[in-house]
Amino acid sequence: MNITSADFSSLGPDQIIDAVENAIGQRMTGFTSPLPSYINRVYELQTMAGERLIAKFYRPGRWSKSAIEEEHEFMQDCSLAEVPVVLPMILGDGSTLGEVDGIYFAVFPKRLGREFEIIKDEDWQRIGTLIARIHNSGQAKKAPNRVCLHPLQSTKEDVRQLIDGGFLSAQYQTEFKTVSDQIIEIATGLFENTESIRIHGDCHSGNILYRPENGLMIIDFDDMMMGPPIQDLWILLPEHADKCKKELDLMIDGYEMFRPFDWNTVKLIEPLRAMRIIYFLAWCSRQANDLHFKNNFPEWGTESFWSIEINTLTNQLHIIIDSLEEKEEE
């Protein structure tokens, strides 16, 4: 069945409640509260017994069934290793993935928590230990159906998506491809002999919650991927790597309490930042025709937009080159 974005956007409360009731075998109240999500449709629901649940409906065409199952498997592996995560519930058929009208969904128990504030040196170390424990689970298996974070794979595909999709005018297409190709070329050489394991992929501070009774908890594995472990560390840095040496050292100190760290991969931070910029542009392009997206990003895709983005990428390319020259001088 070919599910369109219109079909996905038209998911209504009755359809959502019926799907969850049938999946978990419990009656629901009429409470449906949409939660912020640009990609998926996420709702807070309530059972007749008063339990609050989170239902996540995956945007069709983004992930295959196997890819979503690999997300759930990674979370389960983390939980078995006593890493605090919120697992999808086991549904009536014994799986964690339901389907309604060709749209996959999962149901999670609601867990309260607040974004972890990184204030003290110990906070950076604490995050490092959490990420290392996630990576210990991540290294145990492969995820062949997920994105492989590599310049010749994910980034090259993102560039192709933007150019072949006609999202840039001829003038900016040439400029964008030139700077992107330079970033890919430099990054490719740096990725040689680099470990690639299952990682969270989007480990920013908003996805690390603090619960007084349980400590830190990691959420939202939607962007899990195969990639270098440093990806889950650098995203948390408040500035470019050369301005955050103390914070990075503290995180790695905590990391090494549970897992060895390859210090050579620090040089990947600024190339990975550039790759993330390109990834986000491609991410946006895949939903550029979605009404909800257009309302939230009205300037996306305009000539002035691409001028700014290409300038940002060019500046990041210079930062990459400068950082590599500094490493050679050390």
ROVOSE-694355 format. One line per 5 residues: their letters; for each residue x, y, z of C-alpha. Coordinates in nm, 3 decimals. Example, Ala and Ser with C-alpha at 12.3 -4.5 7.8 and 13.67 -1.06 7.14 Angstrom:
AS	1.230 -0.450 0.780 ~ 1.367 -0.106 0.714
This chain:
MNITS	0.000 0.000 0.000 ~ 0.136 0.342 -0.099 ~ 0.074 0.575 0.195 ~ 0.090 0.945 0.110 ~ 0.186 1.235 0.337
ADFSS	-0.178 1.344 0.315 ~ -0.289 1.007 0.454 ~ -0.039 1.044 0.737 ~ -0.138 1.402 0.815 ~ -0.505 1.309 0.825
LGPDQ	-0.461 1.058 1.108 ~ -0.741 1.151 1.347 ~ -0.800 1.093 1.720 ~ -1.054 0.813 1.662 ~ -0.817 0.625 1.431
IIDAV	-0.529 0.668 1.677 ~ -0.728 0.555 1.980 ~ -0.874 0.254 1.797 ~ -0.527 0.147 1.678 ~ -0.377 0.167 2.028
ENAIG	-0.673 -0.005 2.192 ~ -0.651 -0.296 1.948 ~ -0.273 -0.318 1.987 ~ -0.251 -0.322 2.367 ~ -0.589 -0.473 2.451
QRMTG	-0.692 -0.189 2.683 ~ -0.972 0.066 2.662 ~ -0.865 0.427 2.622 ~ -1.030 0.752 2.722 ~ -1.091 1.013 2.453
FTSPL	-0.783 1.208 2.566 ~ -0.538 1.269 2.279 ~ -0.275 1.539 2.319 ~ -0.035 1.592 2.024 ~ 0.331 1.634 2.117
PSYIN	0.590 1.831 1.916 ~ 0.741 1.627 1.632 ~ 0.825 1.743 1.279 ~ 0.879 1.394 1.141 ~ 0.651 1.150 1.319
RVYEL	0.306 1.194 1.473 ~ 0.331 1.160 1.852 ~ 0.040 1.168 2.097 ~ -0.011 1.140 2.468 ~ -0.306 0.911 2.548
QTMAG	-0.468 0.775 2.861 ~ -0.608 0.434 2.947 ~ -0.937 0.399 3.131 ~ -0.727 0.292 3.431 ~ -0.556 0.634 3.426
ERLIA	-0.216 0.533 3.287 ~ -0.064 0.786 3.050 ~ 0.092 0.646 2.731 ~ 0.284 0.790 2.437 ~ 0.186 0.665 2.091
KFYRP	0.440 0.725 1.814 ~ 0.324 0.691 1.453 ~ 0.619 0.667 1.214 ~ 0.616 0.878 0.899 ~ 0.571 0.642 0.601
GRWSK	0.868 0.608 0.369 ~ 1.129 0.721 0.620 ~ 1.214 0.388 0.783 ~ 1.139 0.035 0.675 ~ 0.980 -0.207 0.918
SAIEE	1.320 -0.375 0.965 ~ 1.485 -0.041 1.040 ~ 1.230 0.043 1.310 ~ 1.269 -0.303 1.458 ~ 1.645 -0.241 1.477
EHEFM	1.573 0.080 1.670 ~ 1.362 -0.115 1.919 ~ 1.622 -0.391 1.942 ~ 1.896 -0.140 2.026 ~ 1.682 0.008 2.302
QDCSL	1.612 -0.338 2.441 ~ 1.983 -0.421 2.437 ~ 2.053 -0.099 2.629 ~ 1.785 -0.185 2.883 ~ 1.929 -0.532 2.936
AEVPV	2.261 -0.363 3.013 ~ 2.078 -0.147 3.270 ~ 2.103 0.171 3.064 ~ 1.792 0.377 3.152 ~ 1.571 0.398 2.842
VLPMI	1.195 0.401 2.781 ~ 1.114 0.076 2.602 ~ 0.825 0.035 2.360 ~ 0.547 -0.177 2.509 ~ 0.494 -0.537 2.403
LGDGS	0.175 -0.542 2.200 ~ -0.092 -0.810 2.190 ~ 0.079 -0.997 1.906 ~ 0.408 -1.016 2.098 ~ 0.584 -0.747 1.891
TLGEV	0.666 -0.385 1.969 ~ 0.549 -0.250 1.633 ~ 0.185 -0.206 1.536 ~ 0.037 -0.110 1.201 ~ -0.277 0.079 1.102
DGIYF	-0.366 0.146 0.739 ~ -0.005 0.086 0.637 ~ 0.138 0.321 0.903 ~ 0.365 0.171 1.170 ~ 0.336 0.278 1.532
AVFPK	0.471 0.200 1.877 ~ 0.336 0.265 2.226 ~ 0.549 0.374 2.521 ~ 0.473 0.428 2.889 ~ 0.500 0.796 2.977
RLGRE	0.804 0.877 3.189 ~ 0.851 1.218 3.348 ~ 1.186 1.391 3.364 ~ 1.355 1.722 3.296 ~ 1.636 1.807 3.060
FEIIK	1.967 1.743 3.233 ~ 2.150 2.068 3.303 ~ 2.524 2.039 3.253 ~ 2.670 2.273 3.513 ~ 2.958 2.108 3.695
DEDWQ	3.262 1.914 3.574 ~ 3.105 1.601 3.720 ~ 2.803 1.649 3.493 ~ 3.019 1.619 3.182 ~ 3.183 1.305 3.321
RIGTL	2.844 1.163 3.408 ~ 2.723 1.207 3.051 ~ 3.040 1.040 2.926 ~ 2.972 0.732 3.137 ~ 2.613 0.713 3.009
IARIH	2.719 0.731 2.645 ~ 2.992 0.470 2.697 ~ 2.737 0.229 2.841 ~ 2.510 0.288 2.540 ~ 2.804 0.216 2.310
NSGQA	2.890 -0.104 2.495 ~ 2.545 -0.226 2.393 ~ 2.583 -0.071 2.048 ~ 2.899 -0.261 1.961 ~ 2.737 -0.600 2.022
KKAPN	2.534 -0.610 1.698 ~ 2.503 -0.446 1.357 ~ 2.204 -0.253 1.222 ~ 2.221 -0.312 0.845 ~ 1.892 -0.135 0.775
RVCLH	1.987 0.192 0.945 ~ 2.184 0.489 0.812 ~ 2.559 0.441 0.803 ~ 2.719 0.770 0.905 ~ 3.005 0.798 0.657
PLQST	3.093 1.070 0.404 ~ 3.079 0.826 0.112 ~ 2.746 0.682 0.224 ~ 2.511 0.903 0.425 ~ 2.657 1.240 0.326
KEDVR	2.696 1.154 -0.041 ~ 2.335 1.035 -0.045 ~ 2.219 1.355 0.127 ~ 2.393 1.568 -0.137 ~ 2.236 1.357 -0.412
QLIDG	1.893 1.400 -0.250 ~ 1.924 1.779 -0.257 ~ 2.067 1.811 -0.608 ~ 1.866 1.544 -0.788 ~ 1.552 1.662 -0.612
GFLSA	1.588 2.005 -0.769 ~ 1.587 2.193 -0.440 ~ 1.853 2.442 -0.552 ~ 1.868 2.678 -0.850 ~ 2.145 2.620 -1.106
QYQTE	2.362 2.893 -0.951 ~ 2.348 2.758 -0.598 ~ 2.353 2.396 -0.707 ~ 2.707 2.438 -0.841 ~ 2.826 2.621 -0.530
FKTVS	2.663 2.369 -0.297 ~ 2.809 2.069 -0.479 ~ 3.157 2.222 -0.485 ~ 3.176 2.286 -0.110 ~ 3.003 1.956 -0.025
DQIIE	3.242 1.756 -0.243 ~ 3.539 1.920 -0.069 ~ 3.397 1.831 0.272 ~ 3.332 1.472 0.163 ~ 3.683 1.436 0.022
IATGL	3.854 1.558 0.339 ~ 3.623 1.363 0.571 ~ 3.665 1.038 0.377 ~ 4.035 1.025 0.447 ~ 3.977 1.090 0.817
FENTE	3.723 0.809 0.842 ~ 3.974 0.539 0.744 ~ 4.003 0.261 1.005 ~ 3.738 0.429 1.222 ~ 3.513 0.209 1.435
SIRIH	3.146 0.205 1.329 ~ 2.889 0.078 1.582 ~ 2.526 0.134 1.670 ~ 2.501 0.483 1.818 ~ 2.217 0.706 1.934
GDCHS	2.284 0.946 1.649 ~ 2.104 1.251 1.790 ~ 2.243 1.272 2.141 ~ 2.178 1.639 2.214 ~ 2.097 1.762 2.564
GNILY	1.721 1.757 2.501 ~ 1.738 1.379 2.469 ~ 1.905 1.329 2.809 ~ 1.658 1.356 3.095 ~ 1.720 1.370 3.467
RPENG	1.487 1.186 3.704 ~ 1.565 1.240 4.073 ~ 1.474 0.883 4.166 ~ 1.650 0.717 3.871 ~ 1.927 0.948 3.751
LMIID	1.994 1.008 3.382 ~ 1.777 0.859 3.111 ~ 1.830 0.863 2.734 ~ 1.528 0.905 2.504 ~ 1.437 0.924 2.133
FDDMM	1.635 0.662 1.940 ~ 1.455 0.755 1.618 ~ 1.782 0.862 1.451 ~ 1.993 0.567 1.569 ~ 2.254 0.472 1.313
MGPPI	2.581 0.297 1.250 ~ 2.865 0.541 1.298 ~ 3.175 0.652 1.493 ~ 3.122 0.679 1.871 ~ 3.248 1.041 1.875
QDLWI	2.921 1.143 1.705 ~ 2.729 1.096 2.031 ~ 2.980 1.310 2.221 ~ 3.048 1.613 2.005 ~ 2.680 1.706 1.960
LLPEH	2.666 1.792 2.331 ~ 2.951 2.044 2.309 ~ 2.839 2.408 2.340 ~ 3.094 2.534 2.086 ~ 3.345 2.420 1.826
ADKCK	3.592 2.156 1.944 ~ 3.887 2.394 1.983 ~ 3.683 2.604 2.227 ~ 3.552 2.309 2.430 ~ 3.863 2.108 2.510
KELDL	3.786 2.099 2.881 ~ 3.429 1.975 2.835 ~ 3.537 1.715 2.578 ~ 3.819 1.590 2.803 ~ 3.577 1.555 3.094
MIDGY	3.327 1.359 2.885 ~ 3.598 1.128 2.759 ~ 3.727 1.080 3.115 ~ 3.381 0.955 3.209 ~ 3.354 0.753 2.889
EMFRP	3.680 0.570 2.955 ~ 3.551 0.449 3.291 ~ 3.332 0.206 3.094 ~ 3.477 0.183 2.742 ~ 3.805 0.259 2.562
FDWNT	3.802 0.576 2.354 ~ 3.989 0.631 2.028 ~ 4.145 0.975 2.070 ~ 4.226 0.990 1.699 ~ 3.855 1.037 1.630
VKLIE	3.855 1.384 1.791 ~ 3.966 1.510 1.448 ~ 3.631 1.391 1.310 ~ 3.432 1.642 1.514 ~ 3.436 1.935 1.273
PLRAM	3.384 1.717 0.961 ~ 3.092 1.553 1.142 ~ 2.951 1.898 1.215 ~ 2.959 1.977 0.843 ~ 2.801 1.641 0.763
RIIYF	2.523 1.715 1.012 ~ 2.450 2.048 0.840 ~ 2.413 1.865 0.507 ~ 2.205 1.594 0.674 ~ 1.966 1.852 0.818
LAWCS	1.922 2.017 0.477 ~ 1.836 1.679 0.324 ~ 1.609 1.600 0.621 ~ 1.416 1.920 0.552 ~ 1.394 1.853 0.179
RQAND	1.219 1.521 0.239 ~ 0.928 1.701 0.400 ~ 0.943 2.031 0.214 ~ 0.595 1.978 0.068 ~ 0.439 1.903 0.404
LHFKN	0.202 2.185 0.508 ~ 0.309 2.164 0.872 ~ 0.672 2.200 0.766 ~ 0.600 2.494 0.536 ~ 0.427 2.679 0.816
NFPEW	0.725 2.629 1.049 ~ 1.001 2.690 0.791 ~ 0.854 2.946 0.546 ~ 1.195 3.063 0.418 ~ 1.330 2.714 0.350
GTESF	1.449 2.665 -0.008 ~ 1.449 3.031 -0.111 ~ 1.748 3.188 -0.286 ~ 1.842 3.383 0.028 ~ 1.814 3.062 0.232
WSIEI	2.061 2.876 0.010 ~ 2.300 3.171 0.007 ~ 2.316 3.160 0.387 ~ 2.347 2.779 0.406 ~ 2.625 2.761 0.149
NTLTN	2.811 3.036 0.333 ~ 2.771 2.837 0.656 ~ 2.911 2.524 0.491 ~ 3.201 2.720 0.340 ~ 3.290 2.863 0.679
QLHII	3.273 2.516 0.830 ~ 3.504 2.384 0.558 ~ 3.761 2.650 0.657 ~ 3.724 2.548 1.022 ~ 3.792 2.185 0.925
IDSLE	4.104 2.279 0.731 ~ 4.231 2.504 1.011 ~ 4.171 2.236 1.275 ~ 4.364 1.978 1.074 ~ 4.655 2.218 1.026
EKEEE	4.664 2.279 1.402 ~ 4.675 1.902 1.464 ~ 4.973 1.869 1.229 ~ 5.161 2.141 1.419 ~ 5.104 1.975 1.760
